[in-house]
């Protein structure tokens, strides 16, 4: 890949007291043909490198040929010194600033994609910042409707609803809402994954997908009319399918993505099938955004034993999405 074509990825470590900084240091050791700029505190990254006994060179801008152990840094200082395993709410503002400044860079075109490490929602809220999640933060910043999708090498699972109590899920599923989600998912399968005519499996809400109305009416009244209308637009939609059999390997091979109606309907299967390599993707943003699919792991922070596989997968996924978007722009 030539320097003119090199991908420019922004990287946010997340909670400074968690495993994010040390995962970024491990990522820096890997050979790469993309430019990587981290938004965070130099002291936190250097401390993580020292604990791992790994080399780390922080530069003002990415080199034309990045060397192992080297990261470009945009400094976002913490308010107080960060101690592994002990998050401090006073650093919440720095965590949010790193996310918003990196995303601003993507919106301006300075970067092609964004990779984010794990954040601690409770600590951010304790720091006086109303925060429901990075997906929601980035969607509001970009002024876009988005869809959360988690993926590994086995399955891609998008969510019709995200972090809701179960009793609120049926009321949150509507024809208009499902149409918006499926259109975003369908466009992303084309633009971000290079699949021109994706096959999307849609799960029912109720056991046995409602069993013809005997176990609930959401399939008949909401899901089936939605799928019928979008099939008329040319989408390949399969369902509504019973969730307990939709993930059988033989069936999954025929799907490019699965839309689950709620968080714990689809994600336990994905995480069981390959948690270490799973990533969290925000569909619908003007730029690719991929996050690790794990938390801050405060109990592991500073011990040098955290598995970096999800961050490695997140960067590789983000890079592939950028390449796919570039290819689509070149052919549209």
N, C-alpha and C positions, 0 to 999 in steps of 0.2 A: 504494500500500500504506500503510495507516494505521500510526501508531506502535505501536498495540496488536498489529498483525499482523506487524510488521517482523521479519524473520529475524535471529537472533543467531548469528553464526558466529565460532568461535575459529580463530585462525591462528597456526601455529608456523613460523618461518622455517627451522628446521633448523640445519645446521652453520654457525656464524657466519663461518667463513673462506671459505665457498662463495658461490654466487650467490643463495642464499635471501634474505638481507636486502635486496639490491638489487631482487629481484623483488617483494618486499613493498612497497618504496617505489614501484615502478612501479604496482602494484595500487592503492595509496592514491590515485593521481592520477585514477582512473576514477570517474565518477559512479556512485552505487549507491543502491539503496533497501533495503539491509539493514545491520544493525549489524555491525561488524567489530572484534574485539578481538585484538590480537597479543600473544603470550607470548614475550618475549625481552628483550634488553638494549638500553636506550635509546641507549647510546653506539654500539653496532654499527649500529643503524638510522640514527642521525644521520650517522655516517661514510659510510654507503652513500648517503644522500641528498646529502651534500656532493659525493661523487665523481660522482654523476649530475647535479649542479646542478639538483636538483628540490626543491620545497618540502616540508617535513614538519613537521607539528604533532602532538605526542604529548599525549594527554589522559588523564585518570584514568578516564573512562567515555565510552561512545559518545554522541554527540549525537543529538538526535531527528532531525535532518536532516544526515547526514554530509556534510562539505564535501571537495572534492578536496584531496588533500595531508594529510588528517587521519586519524590512527589512534588508537584507544584502546589503551592499553598496560597490561599487567600485567607489572611488571618482574621479570625473571629474570636477574640479573647474571652475567656471565661471571667465571670465576676470574682470568683474565688478559686483557689487551687482545688483541682478535682482529685479525689481519692478513690481508687478502684473499689467498687462495691458499696460506696457510700454516696449516693446522689445528693446534691444540694440544690434546693429550689431556687437559690440565688443565681444559678447558672441556667435557669429555664429560658431567659431572654436570649442568651447566646445560642442555645439550641434552635430556637425559632428563627433567629436572625440568619443562622447558617442555612436553614431550609429556604427561607424566603429570598435570600440573596442569590443562592444557587439557582432557584427557579426563575428569578428575574433574569439571570444570565441566559437561561434557556429561552425565555420569552423574547429576549433581545436578539437571539441568534448567536451569542458568544459561545454557547455550548450546544451540542447536538442531542444530548440526553442527560438524564439525572438518575443517579444511583444513591439510595439512602439507607443508612444503617438504622438500628433499632432506637426508638425513643421511649421515654417513660412518661405515659400520659398523666399519671397521678402527680408526679413531681412537677411537671409543667403547670398543671392547675394549682398546685400548692404555691408555685411561684407567682401566682396572680394573673396567669394568662388563661383565658377560656379556650380550651383545646379539646377537640373530640377525636382528632386523628390527622395524620399527615395527608391522607387522601383528600379529606374534606378541606384542609388548609390550601392545598395546591389547586383544587377545583375552584375555590372561591377566588384565589389570586388570579387565576387564568380566566375566570368568568365562564367556565365550561361545566356542562353536565358530564359526569364520569361514571365509570363502572369499575368495580374492583374484580380483578381476576387473579387467581393463584394458579401456578403452573409448575410442572416438573417435566421430565422426559416422558412420562407416561400419560398424563392427562392435563387438560386446561379446564379449570372450573371458574366460571364467572358467577356473580351473585346478583340476584334481583333485589334483595334487601341485604343490609350488612349488619350493623350492630344494634339489633332491636330485641327486646324481650319477645319470647315466643307468642305470647298472647296478643302482641301488636302486629305480628307478621301478616295475618290474613287481610287486615284493613289496609295494609301498606301496599298490597298487590292490586293493581288496577290495569285495565286495558291500555290506557295511555302510558302508564309507567312502564309496563312490560314492552310496549312498542319502542319506547325511547331506549331502554336497555338493550334490546335485541338489535336495534339499528346501530348503536355504538359498537356492540360486540361484532356485528357483521362487518362494519367498516374497518375495524381494527384487525380482524382476521385477514382482510385484504391488504391493508396498508402496512401493518406492523409485522405480519407473519408471511406475507407473500402468497396467500391462498386465495385465488381469484373467485372461487365459488364454494365457500365453506359450508360444511354440513354441521349444523348445531343441534345437539340434543337438548330438549327442554324438559325438565322434571316437573311432575305434578306436585301440588302442595301436600296432598293428603296421602295416607297409606294406599297402596295399589292405585295411585293416581285418581283417587275418589271412587273407584269401582262403580262407574256409571251412575254416580250420584248417591250411592248408598253410604259412602264414607265422607261426604262433603260435596259441595256444589261449586267450589272455586274453579275446578277444571272445566266444567260445563259453561259456567257463566263468564269466566274471565280468560283463562289460559287458552282454551280451544278457539274462541273467536279471535284472539290476538294472533295466534299462529295462522289461522285461515286468512286473515287480512294480509299478513306479511308474506305468506306463500304466493298470494296474488301479485305481490311486487317482485317475485322471483327468488325469494330466499328459500334455501333448503333447510327446513326445520322439521325435526323428528320429535313427536310427542303429542301431548304430555305423557311422559314415561314414569312408571313406578321407580322411585329412587332406590329401592332395595335390589333391583336387577339391572339398572341402567349402567352400572359401573363394571359389569362382567367384562373380562378382557376381550372376549369375542365381539361384544357390542362396541366397546370403546374404540376398537380398530376402525370402525366405520364413522367415527365422529371426529371433527376437528376441535370442538369445544363442547362443554356441557354448561347449561345455565341452571343453577340451583335456585330454589325459591328463597332459601334462608341460609345463614352462615353455617350452622352445624349440620345441614343436610348434605352438603357437598364437600366441605373442607376436611372432615375426619378421614374420608377415603383418600383424598389427595395426600394428606400428611402421612397416612399409613403407607402409601405406595412409594414414598420417597421424600421424607421430611427434610433431610440434609440438603438436597438439591432443589428444594422448592423455593419459588420466588413469588413476590406480590407485585402485580403489575396494575398500574392505573391506566385504564383505557379512556380515550376521549380528550386527553390533553393535547395541546399543540406540539408537544415533544414527548418522546418516550420517557417514562419514569418507571423504574423497577426498584423494589426494596427487598431486603432480606425477609424471610418468612420465619422470624423468631424474635424473641424479646431481648431485653438488655442483659439477661443472664447475670445479674449482679453477684450471684454466688460463685461464678466462674471468673469474674473480672480480675485482672492482675495476676492470674495463676498460670497463664500461658497455655491453657488446655482447651480453649474454645475452638470449635470446629469452624473454619472459614469457608466451608463448601458453599453455603447459601450466598455469601457475598461474591464469591468467585462466579457462581451461576448467575447472580443478578447482573454483574458487569458484562458477562458474555451475552446474556439475553438482551440487555440494553443495546449493546453494540450490534447485534443481529437486527434488532428492530430499526436502528438508524439506517443500516444498509438497505433494509427492505423499503423504508420510506424513501430513501434516495432513489432506489431503482424505480419505484412507482412514479415519482416526480419526473424521472427521466423518460417514462413511457406515456404518461398522461398527456 
